Amino acid sequence: MPSETIFNSTTTTDFSVENFLPWHDLETANFRGMYLTHTGTILYLGYPDPYMLVDEHGLKTGRLTLAEYEINETVEESLHIRLFNM
């Protein structure tokens, strides 16, 4: 199901795939997708499949980014795909 992430311009300055999880879960207080450890570290465990994202690069090239994240919000793997043959 597609969803849209609304950026908070007062707290978000870097609109990149690497910073997507804090926008999607932390900024919107989506507590179903993140957990707080007893040391204060945030772990992201909400979505097991790759995220399909449209970023600035995707808007310029017509490609989507498939991204899988580690639980510490770093990108595990990413891939640019074209939805159809042009």
C-alpha positions as CSV (number, residue, x, y, z in Angstrom):
1,M,0.0,0.0,0.0
2,P,1.6,3.3,-1.0
3,S,2.1,5.9,1.7
4,E,3.4,9.4,1.7
5,T,5.9,10.8,4.2
6,I,5.4,14.5,5.0
7,F,8.7,16.2,5.8
8,N,8.9,18.5,8.8
9,S,11.1,21.4,7.5
10,T,12.0,22.5,11.0
11,T,13.7,19.2,11.8
12,T,14.5,17.6,8.5
13,T,17.3,19.0,6.3
14,D,18.6,16.0,4.4
15,F,16.0,14.4,2.1
16,S,17.8,11.1,1.3
17,V,17.1,7.4,1.3
18,E,19.5,7.0,4.1
19,N,17.4,9.2,6.4
20,F,14.0,7.8,5.4
21,L,13.3,5.7,8.6
22,P,13.5,8.7,11.0
23,W,11.1,10.6,8.8
24,H,8.7,7.7,8.4
25,D,8.7,6.5,12.0
26,L,10.3,8.9,14.4
27,E,8.9,12.2,13.1
28,T,5.4,10.8,12.9
29,A,5.7,8.8,16.2
30,N,4.9,5.5,14.5
31,F,5.5,3.4,17.5
32,R,4.5,0.2,15.6
33,G,7.8,0.4,13.6
34,M,10.4,1.4,16.2
35,Y,11.5,0.4,19.7
36,L,13.5,2.1,22.3
37,T,16.1,0.1,24.2
38,H,17.0,0.7,27.9
39,T,20.1,2.6,26.7
40,G,18.1,5.0,24.6
41,T,18.9,3.6,21.2
42,I,16.1,3.5,18.7
43,L,15.7,0.2,16.7
44,Y,13.5,0.1,13.6
45,L,11.7,-3.3,13.3
46,G,8.4,-2.4,11.7
47,Y,8.5,-3.5,8.0
48,P,10.2,-6.7,6.9
49,D,10.0,-6.1,3.1
50,P,12.0,-3.6,1.1
51,Y,10.7,0.0,1.0
52,M,9.9,1.3,-2.5
53,L,10.9,5.0,-2.4
54,V,10.9,7.9,-4.8
55,D,13.7,10.3,-4.0
56,E,15.2,13.3,-5.9
57,H,17.3,10.9,-8.0
58,G,14.2,8.9,-8.9
59,L,12.3,12.0,-9.9
60,K,15.1,12.9,-12.3
61,T,15.7,9.5,-13.8
62,G,12.2,7.9,-13.6
63,R,13.3,5.1,-11.3
64,L,12.3,3.9,-7.9
65,T,14.6,2.9,-5.1
66,L,14.2,-0.4,-3.4
67,A,15.8,-0.2,0.0
68,E,16.2,-2.6,2.9
69,Y,17.3,-1.2,6.2
70,E,19.2,-2.7,9.2
71,I,17.6,-2.3,12.6
72,N,19.9,0.7,13.3
73,E,18.4,2.6,10.3
74,T,21.5,2.1,8.0
75,V,20.8,1.0,4.5
76,E,21.5,-2.8,4.1
77,E,20.9,-2.9,0.4
78,S,19.4,-0.5,-2.2
79,L,18.7,-0.8,-5.9
80,H,17.3,1.6,-8.5
81,I,14.6,0.0,-10.7
82,R,12.6,1.2,-13.7
83,L,8.9,0.3,-13.5
84,F,8.5,-0.3,-17.2
85,N,10.5,-0.4,-20.4
86,M,10.7,3.0,-22.0
